[in-house]
Every structure is written in C-alpha cells, then in structure tokens.
Amino acid sequence: MALIEHVCSAPFARAFRTRSLVAASSITHSHKQRNLSTATITTPSSSSSSSSSCRIQNNDSRVLLGLSEADLQQLAVEFGQQTYRGKQLHHLIYQRKVRDVQDFSQLPQAFRKELQEAGWRVGRSPIYSSVTAADGTIKLLLKLEDNRLIETVGIPVQDEKGSVRLTACVSSQVGCPLRCSFCATGKGGFSRNLWPHEIVEQVLAIEETFKHRVTNVVFMGMGEPMLNLKSVLEAHRCLNKDIQIGQRMITISTVGVPNTIKRLASHKLQSTLAVSLHAPNQKLREAIVPSAKSYPLDAIMKDCKDYFLETSRRVSFEYALLAGVNDAVEHATELATLLHEWGRAYHVNLIPFNPIEGSEYKRPSKKAVSAFAAALESRKITVSVRQTRGLEANAACGQLRNKFQKSPLVLDSDNVQTEAAVAVGC
C-alpha cells in the first residue's frame, strides 16, 4: 500500500520456523480418503512448501473459511448429512458471507449444534476500525483472534462506461520482518504469518464493506508474501476457485526472497508476479532495501527471466520513486539498461513515494516523475505511473495499524531462524 506500497523489507532472520502439532483442528486432504476428526497441523512458516488444496489449518480450532466445496461436502457426510449440505455451507460462507455457525439458518439446527460442539467455526474476524478517503478508498483494520491488527484496503475505480473495478489489497503477515527503509509496516515490527483463512477473510470484509464484488486482489499489504508462501498459495486457490476471482486478476508482490520465485514459477499460475525493485543497481538497492544483501540484483533478475520462461507471464517491477535518491533520469537510464540485459517481457510500475511519519524520504515532483517515465519509454520500456489513492487515510502500508498498536511487534525468540536457514528452507 502507499496506498499500495508493498515495499516492506529487512533481514530474513526473523521468519518462523515450522512447528508440527497434533490436534483436532483441520482437514487432511487425501484423494483416496479424508479424515475430518484428527490431523497434524503446521504453523505457517516461510519455509513451508505450498499446497494445491485449500486446507485451512489453525492452531486452536477448526475453521470452515477456505475449505473447498468438496471438503465441505465431505464434512457434511462425516456429520451424517447429505452432500448437498456441504454445498449449502459453501454458499453461506462465500456468497452470503455468514460469520457464525449459529447463523447458518438454512441448515438443520441439530447439524449446526453438532458443528459448534465439535469446535468448528467460520473463521471471520471483526472490523476493529476503518477510515475512508475522499476518493472512496477504504482501509480496514481487522482484529485477529490473538488481538493483533492487520490492514486491508478496498480501492474502487470507475471506468468510462460506469463499471466499477474493486481491488482488495491484502496483507500476508502481521507486520513485516523485511524492514524497507521507507515502509511504515517494517517500522512497526513483525509478529507472525497469517493463516490462509485470515488472508481470504480480508477479501470478504472488503466485499461486505463496499457491498460490491471484489474483482482484483493484490498481495501488496502488510508483510512479505514470499515469506508465507504456503498460506498465500492456499489463499490464492480459495480466492480463485471458491470466491471466483480470475487468476489473472490476482497479483503476488515480493521484494525478493531467495529461491521463492522459482518455487512460485513451478505452480504455473496465471497471476501476475510483481517484484519491488526500487533501484537500478545493487549498491543503491541495498541502501533502500536491507534484505537485498541476501539476494543480489543479478540473481533476482535471473529468477525473473526464468519465471517468464516457465510461466509465459510478464513480470512487473515496482519502483518507488524517492526524491533525490533514485528518481533521476540517470537512474531511469540505468534501469532500462538492466531490464534490456535480462529480457524484454517486463513492465515498470512507478510509485511516487507517499510520505509517512518519521521518514526521511520525500515525494518527488510531478516533473521528476514524468521525466523518469519518459526516459524509460524512450528506451522502449513499458511503464505506468501508479495513481495515488487514499493518501489522507493513513494510506502508507502499516500506518493505520501503527496508530492503534503503537508497541512494536516482537517475534518470539523461539521462532527466530538464521538468514541462511530461511534461504535454504524456501
């Protein structure tokens, strides 16, 4: 955000390490046989591999949100119901957006009671606060079960024909461990990864707030999606299959985590990969994005080239323009040279910096932005300038959360990993 300045970054040393727990709290997804009574669950981790199913795993209770229609049908059968009850469950959760099992009025009272007694819940969080900008952009704070707050933003855009495109900018972590020098989220610290259902519910909350279907989803909110790739991919499947948002309408953003672009490419998604570059050379990038020391520019560019060859999907590069830092025409020329060196299937999205409290950076002038864009275009680089939305509504990513949760988030020392371990685990 900034409004969507998904420009979070910093040491990889604070990612979660995987914990395996045994509890009656999720669905194991076997093609031949499913057991809905007990299962092994795994705490979300940057090192977790992705899954093609949309199993929602939680550490303390059973969550319905995120389960596929087939899973919900199987759940109904496990409770002695007909499979059509699973279809009803699916409709209640994803279309009617019912928040509580006891409000599943279409279901028999006995079935509802059995679900509740077995510990099943929908998995929706209440809206703690919201702010609305003059342009219609709305930022929501959701209060999670552990009382942590996460941000999600709804951005409405009306085209010339009057049709409204509603974009949901979603968070993937509580805070962010990658402390980009210009990002409010990074300044607020890091607590944990989000569970898949905590990602999915952000989209439903936006739909409820606007009373309009979300058409686009961008993983550009709080956190680094690639450090929570398993949950992000499970949420992606659910958004696509259950909420019916086309894959090409979904963008996954990253500042760059070693090995994860390769992993994402292996899934051959039709979604857009957006890489936060912010600099045309390694030295400047390290000054802006501390985590760049662990992922050299040449390495990230090679992975982007391989991503295109693997998926045939053009990579988009996000470039936050910081006045007097990386916004000179010389920087644009150097950026064009870099991109041509690694291929031509690229697009650059320029983001004029939105000032945040306590930041030493300033927003570039319109003249500087235009000159930078023109320098890229003259060198045959496709470029766009992001329209600033919701600037007065605590627009920078993490800014609204920091207003209500002023104490920096601190990760439990038991969950600290070394930077090398994260790189290998991803």
C-alpha positions in Angstrom: 0.0 0.0 0.0 1.1 3.6 0.0 -1.7 3.5 -0.8 -0.4 0.1 -2.1 3.3 0.5 -1.4 4.0 -3.1 -0.8 7.5 -2.0 0.0 8.3 -4.0 3.1 11.8 -5.3 3.6 14.7 -6.3 6.0 16.6 -9.3 7.5 15.3 -12.7 6.7 16.4 -13.8 10.2 13.0 -13.3 11.7 10.9 -15.8 9.7 9.0 -18.5 11.5 10.4 -22.0 11.9 8.0 -24.7 11.3 6.3 -26.4 14.3 4.3 -29.6 13.9 1.5 -30.0 16.4 -1.1 -32.8 16.7 -4.6 -31.6 17.3 -8.2 -32.0 16.2 -8.2 -28.9 14.2 -8.1 -29.3 10.4 -8.9 -31.4 7.4 -6.2 -33.6 5.9 -6.6 -33.7 2.2 -6.2 -37.1 0.7 -7.6 -38.0 -2.7 -8.5 -41.5 -1.6 -9.6 -41.0 2.0 -10.1 -38.0 4.2 -10.2 -38.0 8.0 -12.0 -35.0 9.4 -11.6 -36.0 13.0 -7.8 -35.5 13.8 -4.9 -34.2 11.8 -1.3 -33.0 12.0 -1.2 -29.2 11.7 1.7 -26.9 10.9 2.3 -23.4 12.0 2.6 -21.1 8.9 6.3 -20.7 8.0 8.3 -19.1 5.3 10.0 -22.5 4.8 6.7 -24.3 4.3 6.1 -25.7 0.9 2.9 -24.8 -1.0 -0.1 -26.9 -1.3 -2.6 -27.1 -4.2 -5.5 -27.8 -1.8 -7.2 -25.0 0.2 -6.9 -26.8 3.6 -7.3 -24.2 6.3 -5.1 -25.1 9.3 -5.4 -23.4 12.6 -3.6 -23.8 15.8 -6.6 -23.9 18.2 -9.8 -24.6 16.4 -11.5 -25.9 13.2 -12.1 -23.3 10.5 -14.6 -23.5 7.7 -13.5 -20.5 5.7 -11.2 -21.5 2.9 -12.5 -25.1 2.6 -13.5 -26.1 -0.9 -17.0 -27.2 -1.8 -15.7 -30.8 -2.0 -14.2 -30.5 1.5 -17.4 -29.1 2.9 -19.4 -31.9 1.3 -17.1 -34.4 2.9 -17.5 -32.6 6.2 -21.3 -32.8 6.0 -21.1 -36.6 5.3 -18.9 -37.0 8.4 -21.7 -35.5 10.4 -24.3 -37.8 8.8 -25.7 -35.2 6.4 -26.3 -35.4 2.7 -23.6 -33.9 0.4 -25.9 -31.0 -0.6 -25.5 -29.7 2.9 -21.9 -29.1 2.0 -23.0 -27.0 -1.0 -25.2 -25.0 1.3 -22.3 -24.5 3.6 -20.2 -23.3 0.7 -22.9 -20.8 -0.3 -23.4 -19.5 3.2 -19.7 -18.9 3.7 -18.7 -17.4 0.3 -21.8 -15.9 -1.1 -23.9 -14.9 1.9 -20.7 -14.3 4.0 -22.3 -15.6 7.2 -19.9 -15.0 10.1 -21.2 -17.5 12.7 -22.1 -21.2 12.6 -25.2 -20.5 14.6 -26.5 -18.2 11.9 -26.5 -20.9 9.2 -30.3 -20.7 9.1 -30.5 -23.0 6.1 -29.0 -25.9 8.0 -30.8 -28.1 10.4 -30.5 -26.9 14.0 -29.1 -30.2 15.1 -26.3 -30.0 12.4 -25.4 -26.5 13.5 -25.2 -27.6 17.1 -23.0 -30.6 16.2 -20.6 -28.3 14.2 -20.3 -25.9 17.2 -19.8 -28.7 19.7 -17.1 -30.2 17.5 -15.3 -26.8 17.6 -16.0 -25.7 14.0 -16.2 -22.0 13.3 -16.4 -19.8 10.2 -13.1 -18.0 10.9 -14.1 -14.4 10.4 -12.5 -11.5 12.3 -14.3 -8.4 13.4 -13.6 -5.0 11.9 -11.7 -3.0 14.6 -11.5 0.3 12.8 -11.9 1.8 9.3 -11.0 5.1 7.5 -12.4 6.4 4.3 -10.6 8.7 1.9 -12.3 11.3 -0.3 -11.7 9.2 -3.4 -13.7 6.3 -1.9 -10.8 4.2 -0.9 -11.4 2.4 2.4 -8.8 1.0 4.8 -10.0 -1.6 7.3 -8.3 -2.9 10.4 -9.3 -6.5 11.3 -8.8 -7.7 14.8 -7.5 -11.3 14.8 -8.1 -13.9 17.5 -4.8 -13.1 19.2 -5.8 -9.4 19.2 -3.3 -8.5 16.6 -4.4 -6.0 13.9 -4.0 -6.3 10.2 -4.8 -3.9 7.4 -6.7 -4.4 4.2 -7.7 -1.8 1.6 -10.6 -1.6 -0.8 -9.8 0.6 -3.9 -12.8 1.3 -6.2 -12.1 2.6 -9.7 -14.9 3.5 -12.1 -14.2 3.3 -15.8 -15.6 5.5 -18.6 -18.6 3.2 -19.0 -19.5 3.4 -15.3 -18.4 -0.1 -14.4 -16.6 -0.4 -11.0 -13.4 -2.3 -10.6 -12.9 -3.1 -6.9 -9.4 -4.1 -5.8 -8.6 -5.6 -2.5 -5.1 -5.0 -1.2 -4.5 -7.8 1.3 -1.9 -8.5 4.0 0.0 -11.7 4.3 1.7 -11.2 7.6 1.2 -9.4 10.9 3.8 -6.7 10.4 6.8 -7.4 8.3 10.3 -8.7 9.1 11.9 -7.1 6.0 12.4 -3.5 7.1 12.5 -1.4 4.0 13.8 2.0 4.9 10.7 3.8 3.6 7.9 1.4 4.9 5.7 2.1 7.8 4.9 -1.6 8.2 8.6 -2.5 8.7 8.9 0.2 11.3 6.1 -1.5 13.3 8.0 -4.8 13.7 6.8 -8.3 13.0 4.7 -10.9 14.9 3.7 -13.8 12.7 2.5 -15.2 9.4 -1.2 -15.1 8.6 -3.2 -18.3 8.2 -4.8 -18.8 4.8 -8.3 -18.0 6.1 -7.0 -14.8 7.6 -6.0 -13.7 4.1 -9.2 -14.8 2.5 -11.4 -13.1 5.1 -9.9 -9.7 4.1 -11.5 -10.0 0.7 -14.8 -10.9 2.1 -14.6 -7.9 4.5 -14.0 -5.6 1.6 -16.9 -7.0 -0.3 -19.2 -6.6 2.7 -18.0 -3.0 3.3 -18.5 -1.9 -0.3 -21.5 -4.2 -1.0 -19.7 -5.0 -4.3 -17.9 -7.9 -5.6 -14.1 -7.7 -5.5 -12.7 -8.0 -9.0 -9.0 -7.8 -8.3 -6.7 -8.9 -5.5 -3.2 -7.7 -4.9 -0.9 -9.2 -2.2 0.6 -5.8 -1.5 -0.5 -5.1 2.0 1.4 -5.7 5.2 4.1 -8.3 5.1 6.3 -10.2 2.5 4.1 -12.8 0.7 7.0 -15.0 -0.2 7.9 -15.5 3.5 4.4 -17.0 3.9 4.2 -18.7 0.5 2.3 -21.8 1.7 -0.6 -19.7 3.1 -0.5 -17.3 0.2 -0.9 -20.1 -2.3 -3.7 -21.8 -0.3 -5.5 -18.5 -0.1 -4.9 -17.9 -3.8 -6.5 -21.2 -4.7 -9.5 -20.3 -2.5 -9.9 -16.8 -3.9 -9.8 -18.3 -7.4 -11.9 -21.4 -7.0 -14.3 -20.5 -4.2 -14.7 -16.8 -4.5 -14.4 -16.9 -8.3 -11.7 -14.3 -8.9 -9.8 -15.0 -12.0 -6.1 -15.8 -11.6 -5.2 -13.0 -14.0 -6.9 -10.6 -11.6 -4.6 -11.6 -8.8 -1.1 -10.1 -8.2 1.5 -11.5 -5.9 4.1 -9.0 -4.8 7.6 -9.6 -3.4 10.7 -7.6 -2.5 12.7 -10.7 -3.2 13.3 -13.8 -1.1 15.9 -16.3 -2.3 14.5 -19.4 -4.1 10.8 -18.4 -3.8 10.3 -17.0 -7.3 11.5 -20.4 -8.6 9.0 -22.1 -6.3 6.2 -19.9 -7.4 7.0 -20.5 -11.0 6.7 -24.2 -10.6 3.0 -23.7 -9.9 2.5 -22.1 -13.3 -0.1 -19.6 -12.0 -1.7 -17.2 -14.5 -1.4 -14.4 -11.8 1.0 -11.5 -12.1 4.3 -11.5 -10.2 5.3 -8.0 -9.1 8.8 -7.5 -7.9 9.7 -4.5 -5.7 12.9 -3.3 -7.3 13.3 0.3 -6.2 16.8 0.7 -7.6 18.8 0.1 -10.8 21.9 -1.2 -9.1 22.9 -3.4 -6.2 24.6 -0.7 -4.1 21.6 1.7 -4.1 19.1 -1.2 -3.7 20.9 -2.3 -0.5 20.6 1.2 0.9 16.9 1.2 0.3 16.1 -2.5 0.8 18.3 -4.0 3.5 17.4 -7.6 2.6 18.9 -7.0 -0.9 22.2 -8.0 0.6 21.0 -11.6 0.7 19.6 -11.6 -2.8 21.9 -9.8 -5.3 20.3 -7.9 -8.2 21.7 -10.2 -10.8 20.2 -13.2 -9.0 16.8 -11.7 -8.7 16.8 -10.7 -12.4 17.8 -14.2 -13.5 15.0 -15.7 -11.5 12.6 -13.2 -13.1 13.8 -14.2 -16.5 13.4 -17.9 -15.7 9.9 -17.1 -14.3 8.8 -15.7 -17.6 10.3 -18.7 -19.5 8.5 -21.1 -17.1 5.1 -19.4 -17.0 4.9 -17.1 -20.1 3.7 -14.4 -17.7 5.3 -11.0 -17.9 6.9 -9.8 -14.7 6.0 -6.4 -13.3 8.6 -4.3 -11.5 7.5 -1.9 -8.8 9.7 1.1 -8.4 9.1 3.6 -5.5 10.4 7.0 -6.5 12.2 8.7 -3.7 13.0 12.4 -4.2 16.8 12.9 -4.6 17.5 9.2 -4.0 16.5 7.1 -7.0 14.4 9.4 -9.2 17.0 10.9 -11.5 16.9 10.4 -15.3 20.3 8.7 -14.9 18.6 6.1 -12.7 16.0 5.6 -15.3 18.6 5.1 -18.0 20.5 2.6 -15.8 17.2 0.7 -15.1 16.4 0.4 -18.8 19.8 -1.0 -19.5 19.4 -3.5 -16.7 16.0 -4.7 -18.0 17.2 -5.0 -21.6 20.1 -7.1 -20.4 17.7 -9.7 -18.9 15.0 -9.7 -21.5 12.1 -7.7 -22.8 9.0 -9.2 -21.1 8.9 -6.6 -18.3 6.7 -3.8 -17.2 7.7 -1.0 -14.7 5.1 0.5 -12.4 6.4 3.8 -10.9 5.1 4.6 -7.4 5.7 8.2 -6.3 6.5 7.9 -2.6 3.7 8.8 -0.2 5.3 10.5 2.9 4.9 8.6 6.2 5.5 9.8 9.7 9.2 9.6 10.8 10.5 9.0 7.3 13.4 11.0 5.9 12.3 10.4 2.3 10.2 12.9 0.3 7.8 12.6 -2.6 9.3 13.5 -6.0 7.9 16.4 -8.0 5.5 15.6 -10.9 8.2 16.9 -13.3 10.7 14.4 -11.9 8.2 11.5 -12.2 7.3 12.5 -15.8 11.0 12.8 -16.8 11.7 9.3 -15.3 8.8 7.7 -17.1 9.8 9.4 -20.4 13.4 8.2 -20.1 12.1 4.6 -19.7 9.6 4.9 -22.6 12.3 6.4 -24.9 14.2 3.2 -24.3 11.3 1.0 -25.2 10.4 0.0 -21.6 6.7 -0.3 -20.9 5.9 2.0 -17.9 2.9 3.2 -15.9 2.6 5.6 -13.0 0.5 4.5 -10.1 -2.3 6.8 -9.3 -2.2 7.9 -5.6 -5.3 6.7 -3.8 -6.4 7.3 -0.2 -3.4 9.5 0.7 -5.2 11.2 3.5 -6.5 8.0 5.1 -3.3 6.8 6.7 -2.5 5.4 3.3 1.0 4.1 3.8 1.1 0.4 4.4 1.1 -0.2 8.2 0.4 3.4 9.1 -3.1 2.8 10.4 -2.2 -0.3 12.4 0.7 1.5 14.0 -1.8 4.2 15.1 -3.7 1.7 17.2 -0.9 -0.8 18.1 1.9 1.6 19.0 4.1 -1.1 20.6 6.4 -2.6 18.0 5.7 -6.2 17.2 8.2 -8.6 18.6 8.7 -12.2 17.3 9.1 -14.9 19.9 12.7 -15.8 20.2 11.8 -19.5 19.9 10.8 -18.8 16.3 14.0 -17.0 15.1 15.8 -18.6 12.2 19.1 -17.7 10.7 19.1 -15.9 7.4 20.9 -18.8 5.7 18.3 -21.3 7.0 15.4 -19.3 5.6 17.1 -19.1 2.2 17.6 -22.9 2.1 14.1 -23.6 3.5 12.3 -21.5 0.9 
